Amino acid sequence: MDTLEAIRKRRSIRKYTGEAIPKPDLETIVDAGRLAATGSNRQPWDFIVVTDPARIAEFKAAGAWMKTAGAVIAVVLDPVSRWWVEDGSAAIENMLLASTALGYGACWVEGNALPREEQFKTLLGVPTEKRLMALIPIGVPAEEPTQEKKPLEEVLHWEKY
């Protein structure tokens, strides 16, 4: 699948078959995150891949639906970098697109994870000075949502607003 097709097909998937994801595919997905744009090439990220179903189940406070994911990628950032939020966001989007291109579903989980950041950092052994920006559950999709996006002509402006 080419990049533009992956962009068009990407949706937030919250239902998975529970099938395992091969390690090379997970490495490809994380590598896509590692290659994201980053302010001043700081690369302030680390990625923790969790594949043990019992460990994945420990993320249920952020969404019980994650229990059927084949893996969860925790995105850890160093807030010393001035652009850590932007850099982390670019890495996450790259991983979402790579997941789609490889035929997997994924979801960016931040809002339900951030209130439990300290709990999840302890679970994952993340150093106190780092931030757990998001969890990315990935799996073989058991759903195909068709959420509509606004039409291009509604959001595109030329020369001025």
DRENTORKOL-3810 file (N, C-alpha, C; in nm, 4 decimals):
REM DRENTORKOL-3810
@n.u->0.0854; n.v->-0.1173; n.w->0.0000; ca.u->0.0000; ca.v->0.0000; ca.w->0.0000; c.u->0.0900; c.v->0.1236; c.w->0.0000
@n.u->0.0584; n.v->0.2197; n.w->-0.0852; ca.u->0.1410; ca.v->0.3408; ca.w->-0.0869; c.u->0.0978; c.v->0.4362; c.w->0.0250
@n.u->0.1768; n.v->0.5388; n.w->0.0447; ca.u->0.1555; ca.v->0.6309; ca.w->0.1566; c.u->0.0195; c.v->0.6990; c.w->0.1515
@n.u->-0.0185; n.v->0.7505; n.w->0.0367; ca.u->-0.1463; ca.v->0.8222; ca.w->0.0281; c.u->-0.2650; c.v->0.7290; c.w->0.0525
@n.u->-0.2544; n.v->0.6050; n.w->0.0075; ca.u->-0.3614; ca.v->0.5084; ca.w->0.0341; c.u->-0.3705; c.v->0.4797; c.w->0.1842
@n.u->-0.2564; n.v->0.4656; n.w->0.2504; ca.u->-0.2557; ca.v->0.4421; ca.w->0.3954; c.u->-0.3183; c.v->0.5608; c.w->0.4682
@n.u->-0.2886; n.v->0.6816; n.w->0.4246; ca.u->-0.3474; ca.v->0.8008; ca.w->0.4861; c.u->-0.4991; c.v->0.7991; c.w->0.4699
@n.u->-0.5464; n.v->0.7643; n.w->0.3511; ca.u->-0.6907; ca.v->0.7616; ca.w->0.3259; c.u->-0.7615; c.v->0.6506; c.w->0.4039
@n.u->-0.6948; n.v->0.5378; n.w->0.4245; ca.u->-0.7568; ca.v->0.4221; ca.w->0.4907; c.u->-0.7461; c.v->0.4256; c.w->0.6427
@n.u->-0.6525; n.v->0.5020; n.w->0.6979; ca.u->-0.6281; ca.v->0.4989; ca.w->0.8416; c.u->-0.7513; c.v->0.5430; c.w->0.9202
@n.u->-0.7900; n.v->0.4609; n.w->1.0165; ca.u->-0.8992; ca.v->0.4912; ca.w->1.1075; c.u->-0.8589; c.v->0.4437; c.w->1.2464
@n.u->-0.9200; n.v->0.4961; n.w->1.3484; ca.u->-0.8957; ca.v->0.4496; ca.w->1.4850; c.u->-0.9714; c.v->0.3191; c.w->1.5051
@n.u->-0.8956; n.v->0.2119; n.w->1.5263; ca.u->-0.9533; ca.v->0.0787; ca.w->1.5417; c.u->-0.9495; c.v->0.0408; c.w->1.6895
@n.u->-1.0643; n.v->-0.0026; n.w->1.7415; ca.u->-1.0749; ca.v->-0.0394; ca.w->1.8831; c.u->-1.1227; c.v->-0.1827; c.w->1.9032
@n.u->-1.1331; n.v->-0.2593; n.w->1.7955; ca.u->-1.1712; ca.v->-0.4001; ca.w->1.8050; c.u->-1.0711; c.v->-0.4816; c.w->1.7245
@n.u->-1.0135; n.v->-0.5818; n.w->1.7916; ca.u->-0.9104; ca.v->-0.6647; ca.w->1.7295; c.u->-0.9464; c.v->-0.8118; c.w->1.7443
@n.u->-0.8855; n.v->-0.8952; n.w->1.6612; ca.u->-0.9122; ca.v->-1.0391; ca.w->1.6665; c.u->-0.8361; c.v->-1.1084; c.w->1.7782
@n.u->-0.7349; n.v->-1.0449; n.w->1.8336; ca.u->-0.6536; ca.v->-1.1066; ca.w->1.9376; c.u->-0.5319; c.v->-1.1803; c.w->1.8839
@n.u->-0.5170; n.v->-1.1840; n.w->1.7522; ca.u->-0.4026; ca.v->-1.2524; ca.w->1.6919; c.u->-0.2725; c.v->-1.1803; c.w->1.7270
@n.u->-0.1656; n.v->-1.2597; n.w->1.7393; ca.u->-0.0332; ca.v->-1.2029; ca.w->1.7655; c.u->0.0173; c.v->-1.1312; c.w->1.6404
@n.u->0.1023; n.v->-1.0327; n.w->1.6622; ca.u->0.1642; ca.v->-0.9595; ca.w->1.5524; c.u->0.3100; c.v->-1.0032; c.w->1.5454
@n.u->0.3575; n.v->-1.0425; n.w->1.4277; ca.u->0.4968; ca.v->-1.0862; ca.w->1.4155; c.u->0.5947; c.v->-0.9756; c.w->1.4563
@n.u->0.7010; n.v->-1.0155; n.w->1.5240; ca.u->0.8018; ca.v->-0.9211; ca.w->1.5713; c.u->0.8570; c.v->-0.8331; c.w->1.4589
@n.u->0.8869; n.v->-0.8875; n.w->1.3395; ca.u->0.9376; ca.v->-0.7991; ca.w->1.2327; c.u->0.8394; c.v->-0.6877; c.w->1.1958
@n.u->0.7085; n.v->-0.7157; n.w->1.2005; ca.u->0.6097; ca.v->-0.6111; ca.w->1.1712; c.u->0.6110; c.v->-0.5042; c.w->1.2799
@n.u->0.6219; n.v->-0.5466; n.w->1.4056; ca.u->0.6293; ca.v->-0.4487; ca.w->1.5145; c.u->0.7557; c.v->-0.3645; c.w->1.5039
@n.u->0.8653; n.v->-0.4252; n.w->1.4654; ca.u->0.9897; ca.v->-0.3493; ca.w->1.4460; c.u->0.9758; c.v->-0.2497; c.w->1.3319
@n.u->0.9070; n.v->-0.2898; n.w->1.2252; ca.u->0.8838; ca.v->-0.1984; ca.w->1.1124; c.u->0.7995; c.v->-0.0794; c.w->1.1563
@n.u->0.6976; n.v->-0.1063; n.w->1.2371; ca.u->0.6088; ca.v->0.0004; ca.w->1.2850; c.u->0.6859; c.v->0.0972; c.w->1.3744
@n.u->0.7635; n.v->0.0454; n.w->1.4689; ca.u->0.8409; ca.v->0.1322; ca.w->1.5577; c.u->0.9471; c.v->0.2079; c.w->1.4787
@n.u->1.0057; n.v->0.1424; n.w->1.3800; ca.u->1.1064; ca.v->0.2103; ca.w->1.2982; c.u->1.0455; c.v->0.3293; c.w->1.2244
@n.u->0.9207; n.v->0.3165; n.w->1.1817; ca.u->0.8514; ca.v->0.4292; ca.w->1.1175; c.u->0.8398; c.v->0.5453; c.w->1.2157
@n.u->0.8127; n.v->0.5155; n.w->1.3421; ca.u->0.8084; ca.v->0.6203; ca.w->1.4446; c.u->0.9446; c.v->0.6834; c.w->1.4657
@n.u->1.0469; n.v->0.6005; n.w->1.4705; ca.u->1.1847; ca.v->0.6485; ca.w->1.4904; c.u->1.2293; c.v->0.7421; c.w->1.3792
@n.u->1.1762; n.v->0.7231; n.w->1.2605; ca.u->1.2171; ca.v->0.8026; ca.w->1.1444; c.u->1.1365; c.v->0.9311; c.w->1.1270
@n.u->1.0498; n.v->0.9625; n.w->1.2213; ca.u->0.9644; ca.v->1.0820; ca.w->1.2120; c.u->1.0468; c.v->1.2107; c.w->1.2170
@n.u->0.9850; n.v->1.3168; n.w->1.1696; ca.u->1.0453; ca.v->1.4495; ca.w->1.1807; c.u->1.0637; c.v->1.4832; c.w->1.3279
@n.u->1.1716; n.v->1.5548; n.w->1.3587; ca.u->1.2012; ca.v->1.5884; ca.w->1.4975; c.u->1.2766; c.v->1.7209; c.w->1.5038
@n.u->1.2334; n.v->1.8107; n.w->1.5911; ca.u->1.2952; ca.v->1.9419; ca.w->1.6045; c.u->1.4427; c.v->1.9324; c.w->1.6402
@n.u->1.5262; n.v->1.9961; n.w->1.5603; ca.u->1.6721; ca.v->1.9975; ca.w->1.5795; c.u->1.7297; c.v->1.8562; c.w->1.5899
@n.u->1.6615; n.v->1.7608; n.w->1.5305; ca.u->1.7051; ca.v->1.6206; ca.w->1.5307; c.u->1.7290; c.v->1.5679; c.w->1.6722
@n.u->1.6517; n.v->1.6159; n.w->1.7688; ca.u->1.6686; ca.v->1.5745; ca.w->1.9090; c.u->1.6296; c.v->1.4288; c.w->1.9326
@n.u->1.5313; n.v->1.3781; n.w->1.8564; ca.u->1.4857; ca.v->1.2393; ca.w->1.8701; c.u->1.4619; c.v->1.2031; c.w->2.0179
@n.u->1.3701; n.v->1.2744; n.w->2.0842; ca.u->1.3524; ca.v->1.2586; ca.w->2.2285; c.u->1.2659; c.v->1.1399; c.w->2.2700
@n.u->1.2624; n.v->1.0363; n.w->2.1905; ca.u->1.1679; ca.v->0.9283; ca.w->2.2124; c.u->1.2305; c.v->0.7947; c.w->2.2462
@n.u->1.1494; n.v->0.7144; n.w->2.3112; ca.u->1.1729; ca.v->0.5719; ca.w->2.3312; c.u->1.0382; c.v->0.5048; c.w->2.3114
@n.u->1.0423; n.v->0.3797; n.w->2.2690; ca.u->0.9196; ca.v->0.3056; ca.w->2.2424; c.u->0.9269; c.v->0.1721; c.w->2.3164
@n.u->0.8242; n.v->0.1405; n.w->2.3929; ca.u->0.8173; ca.v->0.0140; ca.w->2.4657; c.u->0.7077; c.v->-0.0694; c.w->2.4009
@n.u->0.7458; n.v->-0.1851; n.w->2.3466; ca.u->0.6492; ca.v->-0.2732; ca.w->2.2825; c.u->0.6082; c.v->-0.3809; c.w->2.3827
@n.u->0.4787; n.v->-0.3883; n.w->2.4072; ca.u->0.4232; ca.v->-0.4863; ca.w->2.5008; c.u->0.3404; c.v->-0.5859; c.w->2.4200
@n.u->0.3754; n.v->-0.7150; n.w->2.4291; ca.u->0.3023; ca.v->-0.8184; ca.w->2.3567; c.u->0.2410; c.v->-0.9230; c.w->2.4484
@n.u->0.2810; n.v->-0.9270; n.w->2.5734; ca.u->0.2278; ca.v->-1.0240; ca.w->2.6697; c.u->0.0823; c.v->-0.9874; c.w->2.7008
@n.u->-0.0137; n.v->-1.0772; n.w->2.6695; ca.u->-0.1553; ca.v->-1.0458; ca.w->2.6941; c.u->-0.1856; c.v->-1.0062; c.w->2.8390
@n.u->-0.1168; n.v->-1.0663; n.w->2.9341; ca.u->-0.1399; ca.v->-1.0307; ca.w->3.0745; c.u->-0.0947; c.v->-0.8884; c.w->3.1020
@n.u->0.0140; n.v->-0.8484; n.w->3.0425; ca.u->0.0634; ca.v->-0.7117; ca.w->3.0596; c.u->-0.0284; c.v->-0.6134; c.w->2.9868
@n.u->-0.0729; n.v->-0.6494; n.w->2.8663; ca.u->-0.1664; ca.v->-0.5638; ca.w->2.7914; c.u->-0.2935; c.v->-0.5422; c.w->2.8735
@n.u->-0.3402; n.v->-0.6452; n.w->2.9403; ca.u->-0.4615; ca.v->-0.6352; ca.w->3.0227; c.u->-0.4464; c.v->-0.5322; c.w->3.1339
@n.u->-0.3227; n.v->-0.5035; n.w->3.1738; ca.u->-0.2999; ca.v->-0.4058; ca.w->3.2800; c.u->-0.3250; c.v->-0.2619; c.w->3.2336
@n.u->-0.3452; n.v->-0.2432; n.w->3.1039; ca.u->-0.3785; ca.v->-0.1107; ca.w->3.0514; c.u->-0.5299; c.v->-0.0879; c.w->3.0474
@n.u->-0.6098; n.v->-0.1812; n.w->3.1025; ca.u->-0.7556; ca.v->-0.1740; ca.w->3.0914; c.u->-0.8136; c.v->-0.0448; c.w->3.1470
@n.u->-0.7450; n.v->0.0188; n.w->3.2419; ca.u->-0.7953; ca.v->0.1448; ca.w->3.2966; c.u->-0.8044; c.v->0.2532; c.w->3.1890
@n.u->-0.7251; n.v->0.2401; n.w->3.0835; ca.u->-0.7284; ca.v->0.3364; ca.w->2.9733; c.u->-0.8221; c.v->0.2920; c.w->2.8615
@n.u->-0.8770; n.v->0.1722; n.w->2.8749; ca.u->-0.9699; ca.v->0.1200; ca.w->2.7750; c.u->-0.9716; c.v->-0.0316; c.w->2.7769
@n.u->-1.0786; n.v->-0.0891; n.w->2.8285; ca.u->-1.0880; ca.v->-0.2351; ca.w->2.8384; c.u->-1.0792; c.v->-0.3017; c.w->2.7018
@n.u->-1.1169; n.v->-0.2298; n.w->2.5973; ca.u->-1.1144; ca.v->-0.2834; ca.w->2.4614; c.u->-0.9731; c.v->-0.3187; c.w->2.4152
@n.u->-0.8696; n.v->-0.2648; n.w->2.4818; ca.u->-0.7315; ca.v->-0.2912; ca.w->2.4413; c.u->-0.6904; c.v->-0.4360; c.w->2.4647
@n.u->-0.7640; n.v->-0.5098; n.w->2.5464; ca.u->-0.7222; ca.v->-0.6453; ca.w->2.5849; c.u->-0.7069; c.v->-0.7401; c.w->2.4664
@n.u->-0.7728; n.v->-0.7110; n.w->2.3543; ca.u->-0.7609; ca.v->-0.7990; ca.w->2.2374; c.u->-0.6560; c.v->-0.7516; c.w->2.1371
@n.u->-0.5830; n.v->-0.6463; n.w->2.1703; ca.u->-0.4762; ca.v->-0.5991; ca.w->2.0810; c.u->-0.3628; c.v->-0.7010; c.w->2.0798
@n.u->-0.2967; n.v->-0.7143; n.w->1.9667; ca.u->-0.1813; ca.v->-0.8034; ca.w->1.9566; c.u->-0.0583; c.v->-0.7431; c.w->2.0212
@n.u->-0.0575; n.v->-0.6115; n.w->2.0349; ca.u->0.0555; ca.v->-0.5401; ca.w->2.0969; c.u->0.0082; c.v->-0.4016; c.w->2.1369
@n.u->0.0808; n.v->-0.3429; n.w->2.2305; ca.u->0.0612; ca.v->-0.2027; ca.w->2.2667; c.u->0.1988; c.v->-0.1391; c.w->2.2672
@n.u->0.2106; n.v->-0.0273; n.w->2.1964; ca.u->0.3368; ca.v->0.0477; ca.w->2.1960; c.u->0.3181; c.v->0.1686; c.w->2.2863
@n.u->0.4010; n.v->0.1767; n.w->2.3899; ca.u->0.4020; ca.v->0.2935; ca.w->2.4780; c.u->0.5039; c.v->0.3920; c.w->2.4219
@n.u->0.4606; n.v->0.5154; n.w->2.4036; ca.u->0.5465; ca.v->0.6192; ca.w->2.3463; c.u->0.5957; c.v->0.7077; c.w->2.4603
@n.u->0.7260; n.v->0.7034; n.w->2.4837; ca.u->0.7895; ca.v->0.7735; ca.w->2.5949; c.u->0.8732; c.v->0.8875; c.w->2.5378
@n.u->0.8581; n.v->1.0073; n.w->2.5948; ca.u->0.9295; ca.v->1.1253; ca.w->2.5464; c.u->1.0089; c.v->1.1906; c.w->2.6577
@n.u->1.1160; n.v->1.2575; n.w->2.6177; ca.u->1.1965; ca.v->1.3354; ca.w->2.7111; c.u->1.1527; c.v->1.4805; c.w->2.7013
@n.u->1.0866; n.v->1.5339; n.w->2.8056; ca.u->1.0353; ca.v->1.6709; ca.w->2.7982; c.u->1.1443; c.v->1.7778; c.w->2.8025
@n.u->1.2696; n.v->1.7370; n.w->2.8126; ca.u->1.3786; ca.v->1.8345; ca.w->2.8049; c.u->1.3822; c.v->1.8970; c.w->2.6654
@n.u->1.3404; n.v->1.8191; n.w->2.5659; ca.u->1.3345; ca.v->1.8711; ca.w->2.4298; c.u->1.2218; c.v->1.9733; c.w->2.4196
@n.u->1.2516; n.v->2.0865; n.w->2.3611; ca.u->1.1534; ca.v->2.1937; ca.w->2.3446; c.u->1.0329; c.v->2.1490; c.w->2.2616
@n.u->1.0537; n.v->2.0522; n.w->2.1737; ca.u->0.9491; ca.v->2.0109; ca.w->2.0803; c.u->0.9011; c.v->1.8679; c.w->2.1075
@n.u->0.9066; n.v->1.8246; n.w->2.2324; ca.u->0.8745; ca.v->1.6845; ca.w->2.2609; c.u->0.7326; c.v->1.6465; c.w->2.2210
@n.u->0.6361; n.v->1.7358; n.w->2.2383; ca.u->0.4974; ca.v->1.7038; ca.w->2.2024; c.u->0.4831; c.v->1.6904; c.w->2.0513
@n.u->0.5410; n.v->1.7837; n.w->1.9783; ca.u->0.5338; ca.v->1.7784; ca.w->1.8328; c.u->0.6071; c.v->1.6560; c.w->1.7795
@n.u->0.7257; n.v->1.6292; n.w->1.8335; ca.u->0.8045; ca.v->1.5147; ca.w->1.7886; c.u->0.7315; c.v->1.3836; c.w->1.8170
@n.u->0.6752; n.v->1.3722; n.w->1.9364; ca.u->0.6004; ca.v->1.2518; ca.w->1.9717; c.u->0.4795; c.v->1.2333; c.w->1.8828
@n.u->0.4110; n.v->1.3434; n.w->1.8527; ca.u->0.2931; ca.v->1.3357; ca.w->1.7657; c.u->0.3308; c.v->1.2884; c.w->1.6258
@n.u->0.4420; n.v->1.3383; n.w->1.5734; ca.u->0.4880; ca.v->1.2953; ca.w->1.4410; c.u->0.5227; c.v->1.1466; c.w->1.4428
@n.u->0.5888; n.v->1.1006; n.w->1.5481; ca.u->0.6256; ca.v->0.9590; ca.w->1.5584; c.u->0.5005; c.v->0.8715; c.w->1.5657
@n.u->0.4028; n.v->0.9143; n.w->1.6436; ca.u->0.2786; ca.v->0.8375; ca.w->1.6578; c.u->0.2059; c.v->0.8284; c.w->1.5240
@n.u->0.1938; n.v->0.9396; n.w->1.4543; ca.u->0.1245; ca.v->0.9364; ca.w->1.3252; c.u->0.1963; c.v->0.8442; c.w->1.2272
@n.u->0.3296; n.v->0.8482; n.w->1.2257; ca.u->0.4034; ca.v->0.7565; ca.w->1.1383; c.u->0.3717; c.v->0.6109; c.w->1.1723
@n.u->0.3635; n.v->0.5794; n.w->1.3025; ca.u->0.3347; ca.v->0.4415; ca.w->1.3426; c.u->0.1915; c.v->0.4014; c.w->1.3074
@n.u->0.0972; n.v->0.4949; n.w->1.3191; ca.u->-0.0404; ca.v->0.4653; ca.w->1.2799; c.u->-0.0483; c.v->0.4353; c.w->1.1305
@n.u->0.0222; n.v->0.5146; n.w->1.0512; ca.u->0.0217; ca.v->0.4926; ca.w->0.9057; c.u->0.0931; c.v->0.3635; c.w->0.8685
@n.u->0.2037; n.v->0.3330; n.w->0.9349; ca.u->0.2750; ca.v->0.2084; ca.w->0.9079; c.u->0.1866; c.v->0.0890; c.w->0.9440
@n.u->0.1152; n.v->0.0985; n.w->1.0556; ca.u->0.0242; ca.v->-0.0087; ca.w->1.0954; c.u->-0.0812; c.v->-0.0327; c.w->0.9879
@n.u->-0.1394; n.v->0.0752; n.w->0.9392; ca.u->-0.2403; ca.v->0.0643; ca.w->0.8331; c.u->-0.1798; c.v->0.0028; c.w->0.7079
@n.u->-0.0624; n.v->0.0492; n.w->0.6679; ca.u->0.0026; ca.v->-0.0008; ca.w->0.5466; c.u->0.0313; c.v->-0.1507; c.w->0.5564
@n.u->0.0560; n.v->-0.1999; n.w->0.6772; ca.u->0.0843; ca.v->-0.3424; ca.w->0.6968; c.u->-0.0420; c.v->-0.4256; c.w->0.7182
@n.u->-0.1582; n.v->-0.3595; n.w->0.7169; ca.u->-0.2844; ca.v->-0.4311; ca.w->0.7296; c.u->-0.3378; c.v->-0.4425; c.w->0.8711
@n.u->-0.2789; n.v->-0.3689; n.w->0.9645; ca.u->-0.3232; ca.v->-0.3724; ca.w->1.1036; c.u->-0.4091; c.v->-0.2512; c.w->1.1354
@n.u->-0.4815; n.v->-0.2622; n.w->1.2451; ca.u->-0.5558; ca.v->-0.1495; ca.w->1.2983; c.u->-0.4818; c.v->-0.0970; c.w->1.4194
@n.u->-0.4968; n.v->0.0302; n.w->1.4475; ca.u->-0.4309; ca.v->0.0920; ca.w->1.5623; c.u->-0.5143; c.v->0.2096; c.w->1.6097
@n.u->-0.4834; n.v->0.2544; n.w->1.7313; ca.u->-0.5557; ca.v->0.3676; ca.w->1.7884; c.u->-0.4611; c.v->0.4474; c.w->1.8770
@n.u->-0.4678; n.v->0.5776; n.w->1.8678; ca.u->-0.3877; ca.v->0.6684; ca.w->1.9501; c.u->-0.4640; c.v->0.6898; c.w->2.0803
@n.u->-0.4135; n.v->0.6373; n.w->2.1907; ca.u->-0.4805; ca.v->0.6493; ca.w->2.3208; c.u->-0.3986; c.v->0.7434; c.w->2.4076
@n.u->-0.4532; n.v->0.8621; n.w->2.4273; ca.u->-0.3839; ca.v->0.9621; ca.w->2.5084; c.u->-0.4747; c.v->1.0116; c.w->2.6205
@n.u->-0.5951; n.v->1.0529; n.w->2.5854; ca.u->-0.6859; ca.v->1.1114; ca.w->2.6835; c.u->-0.7166; c.v->1.0220; c.w->2.8018
@n.u->-0.7330; n.v->0.8927; n.w->2.7784; ca.u->-0.7599; ca.v->0.7997; ca.w->2.8881; c.u->-0.6328; c.v->0.7462; c.w->2.9515
@n.u->-0.5194; n.v->0.7687; n.w->2.8894; ca.u->-0.3918; ca.v->0.7205; ca.w->2.9444; c.u->-0.3243; c.v->0.8257; c.w->3.0319
@n.u->-0.3326; n.v->0.9520; n.w->2.9941; ca.u->-0.2620; ca.v->1.0578; ca.w->3.0675; c.u->-0.3009; c.v->1.0671; c.w->3.2151
@n.u->-0.4286; n.v->1.0530; n.w->3.2520; ca.u->-0.4613; ca.v->1.0578; ca.w->3.3952; c.u->-0.3982; c.v->0.9426; c.w->3.4746
@n.u->-0.3553; n.v->0.8388; n.w->3.4051; ca.u->-0.2933; ca.v->0.7219; ca.w->3.4686; c.u->-0.1451; c.v->0.7106; c.w->3.4333
@n.u->-0.0876; n.v->0.8225; n.w->3.3918; ca.u->0.0512; ca.v->0.8223; ca.w->3.3454; c.u->0.1463; c.v->0.7627; c.w->3.4489
@n.u->0.1382; n.v->0.8047; n.w->3.5727; ca.u->0.2308; ca.v->0.7549; ca.w->3.6747; c.u->0.2134; c.v->0.6046; c.w->3.6967
@n.u->0.0897; n.v->0.5592; n.w->3.6973; ca.u->0.0611; ca.v->0.4156; ca.w->3.7123; c.u->0.1260; c.v->0.3361; c.w->3.5988
@n.u->0.1077; n.v->0.3825; n.w->3.4754; ca.u->0.1624; ca.v->0.3110; ca.w->3.3601; c.u->0.3147; c.v->0.3233; c.w->3.3528
@n.u->0.3685; n.v->0.4382; n.w->3.3936; ca.u->0.5145; ca.v->0.4530; ca.w->3.3966; c.u->0.5753; c.v->0.3525; c.w->3.4940
@n.u->0.5122; n.v->0.3352; n.w->3.6096; ca.u->0.5603; ca.v->0.2370; ca.w->3.7073; c.u->0.5518; c.v->0.0963; c.w->3.6495
@n.u->0.4398; n.v->0.0641; n.w->3.5876; ca.u->0.4198; ca.v->-0.0671; ca.w->3.5261; c.u->0.5285; c.v->-0.0976; c.w->3.4229
@n.u->0.5681; n.v->0.0047; n.w->3.3471; ca.u->0.6634; ca.v->-0.0134; ca.w->3.2375; c.u->0.8076; c.v->0.0188; c.w->3.2754
@n.u->0.8311; n.v->0.0669; n.w->3.3969; ca.u->0.9671; ca.v->0.0999; ca.w->3.4389; c.u->1.0226; c.v->0.2247; c.w->3.3721
@n.u->0.9348; n.v->0.3187; n.w->3.3379; ca.u->0.9773; ca.v->0.4430; ca.w->3.2720; c.u->1.0392; c.v->0.5364; c.w->3.3767
@n.u->1.1567; n.v->0.5933; n.w->3.3475; ca.u->1.2198; ca.v->0.6863; ca.w->3.4423; c.u->1.1267; c.v->0.8034; c.w->3.4757
@n.u->1.1351; n.v->0.8526; n.w->3.5985; ca.u->1.0449; ca.v->0.9578; ca.w->3.6448; c.u->1.0542; c.v->1.0859; c.w->3.5627
@n.u->1.1726; n.v->1.1163; n.w->3.5099; ca.u->1.1888; ca.v->1.2419; ca.w->3.4354; c.u->1.1319; c.v->1.2353; c.w->3.2933
@n.u->1.0922; n.v->1.1178; n.w->3.2482; ca.u->1.0360; ca.v->1.1028; ca.w->3.1137; c.u->0.8842; c.v->1.1114; c.w->3.1207
@n.u->0.8209; n.v->1.1332; n.w->3.0058; ca.u->0.6744; ca.v->1.1394; ca.w->2.9961; c.u->0.6229; c.v->1.0236; c.w->2.9130
@n.u->0.5148; n.v->0.9639; n.w->2.9576; ca.u->0.4440; ca.v->0.8644; ca.w->2.8779; c.u->0.3380; c.v->0.9405; c.w->2.8004
@n.u->0.3632; n.v->0.9628; n.w->2.6729; ca.u->0.2752; ca.v->1.0475; ca.w->2.5934; c.u->0.1479; c.v->0.9755; c.w->2.5500
@n.u->0.1608; n.v->0.8484; n.w->2.5108; ca.u->0.0446; ca.v->0.7775; ca.w->2.4578; c.u->0.0691; c.v->0.6277; c.w->2.4577
@n.u->-0.0415; n.v->0.5546; n.w->2.4475; ca.u->-0.0379; ca.v->0.4115; ca.w->2.4226; c.u->-0.0967; c.v->0.3894; c.w->2.2841
@n.u->-0.0351; n.v->0.3004; n.w->2.2076; ca.u->-0.0837; ca.v->0.2705; ca.w->2.0735; c.u->-0.1156; c.v->0.1207; c.w->2.0657
@n.u->-0.2411; n.v->0.0810; n.w->2.0917; ca.u->-0.2776; ca.v->-0.0590; ca.w->2.0719; c.u->-0.2819; c.v->-0.0888; c.w->1.9216
@n.u->-0.2295; n.v->-0.2054; n.w->1.8852; ca.u->-0.2232; ca.v->-0.2466; ca.w->1.7448; c.u->-0.2706; c.v->-0.3910; c.w->1.7365
@n.u->-0.3450; n.v->-0.4219; n.w->1.6319; ca.u->-0.3885; ca.v->-0.5598; ca.w->1.6153; c.u->-0.4503; c.v->-0.5845; c.w->1.4796
@n.u->-0.4828; n.v->-0.7104; n.w->1.4568; ca.u->-0.5573; ca.v->-0.7460; ca.w->1.3368; c.u->-0.6986; c.v->-0.6925; c.w->1.3583
@n.u->-0.7451; n.v->-0.6046; n.w->1.2700; ca.u->-0.8742; ca.v->-0.5390; ca.w->1.2942; c.u->-0.9926; c.v->-0.6350; c.w->1.2863
@n.u->-1.0864; n.v->-0.6163; n.w->1.3786; ca.u->-1.2117; ca.v->-0.6911; ca.w->1.3785; c.u->-1.3270; c.v->-0.5957; c.w->1.3468
@n.u->-1.2932; n.v->-0.4789; n.w->1.2952; ca.u->-1.3936; ca.v->-0.3802; ca.w->1.2547; c.u->-1.3331; c.v->-0.2933; c.w->1.1453
@n.u->-1.4206; n.v->-0.2302; n.w->1.0688; ca.u->-1.3774; ca.v->-0.1356; ca.w->0.9660; c.u->-1.4646; c.v->-0.0111; c.w->0.9741
@n.u->-1.4337; n.v->0.0792; n.w->1.0683; ca.u->-1.5158; ca.v->0.2004; ca.w->1.0802; c.u->-1.5070; c.v->0.2860; c.w->0.9537
@n.u->-1.6140; n.v->0.3545; n.w->0.9253; ca.u->-1.6188; ca.v->0.4369; ca.w->0.8042; c.u->-1.6482; c.v->0.5820; c.w->0.8389
@n.u->-1.5907; n.v->0.6288; n.w->0.9480; ca.u->-1.6118; ca.v->0.7672; ca.w->0.9899; c.u->-1.5779; c.v->0.8610; c.w->0.8750
@n.u->-1.6710; n.v->0.9478; n.w->0.8440; ca.u->-1.6504; ca.v->1.0415; ca.w->0.7335; c.u->-1.5660; c.v->1.1599; c.w->0.7785
@n.u->-1.4834; n.v->1.2069; n.w->0.6915; ca.u->-1.4025; ca.v->1.3267; ca.w->0.7145; c.u->-1.4703; c.v->1.4440; c.w->0.6425
@n.u->-1.4423; n.v->1.5636; n.w->0.6885; ca.u->-1.4962; ca.v->1.6813; ca.w->0.6207; c.u->-1.4437; c.v->1.6846; c.w->0.4778
@n.u->-1.5236; n.v->1.7334; n.w->0.3835; ca.u->-1.4757; ca.v->1.7423; ca.w->0.2456; c.u->-1.3616; c.v->1.8443; c.w->0.2351
@n.u->-1.2716; n.v->1.8214; n.w->0.1416; ca.u->-1.1562; ca.v->1.9082; ca.w->0.1213; c.u->-1.1987; c.v->2.0539; c.w->0.1014
@n.u->-1.3013; n.v->2.0755; n.w->0.0216; ca.u->-1.3440; ca.v->2.2134; ca.w->-0.0069; c.u->-1.3942; c.v->2.2864; c.w->0.1181
@n.u->-1.4278; n.v->2.2138; n.w->0.2228; ca.u->-1.4727; ca.v->2.2751; ca.w->0.3472; c.u->-1.3564; c.v->2.3232; c.w->0.4345
@n.u->-1.2396; n.v->2.2665; n.w->0.4153; ca.u->-1.1254; ca.v->2.2995; ca.w->0.5021; c.u->-1.0088; c.v->2.3646; c.w->0.4287
@n.u->-1.0096; n.v->2.3637; n.w->0.2973; ca.u->-0.8997; ca.v->2.4188; ca.w->0.2176; c.u->-0.9243; c.v->2.5660; c.w->0.1849
@n.u->-0.8253; n.v->2.6485; n.w->0.2138; ca.u->-0.8329; ca.v->2.7916; ca.w->0.1829; c.u->-0.7104; c.v->2.8274; c.w->0.1004
@n.u->-0.7269; n.v->2.9143; n.w->0.0044; ca.u->-0.6155; ca.v->2.9580; ca.w->-0.0805; c.u->-0.5842; c.v->3.1048; c.w->-0.0504
@n.u->-0.4609; n.v->3.1322; n.w->-0.0272; ca.u->-0.4071; ca.v->3.2660; ca.w->-0.0087; c.u->-0.4449; c.v->3.3326; c.w->0.1251
@n.u->-0.5670; n.v->3.3130; n.w->0.1733; ca.u->-0.6074; ca.v->3.3631; ca.w->0.3049; c.u->-0.7273; c.v->3.2836; c.w->0.3514
@n.u->-0.7676; n.v->3.3033; n.w->0.4774; ca.u->-0.8762; ca.v->3.2230; ca.w->0.5352; c.u->-1.0055; c.v->3.2418; c.w->0.4603
END
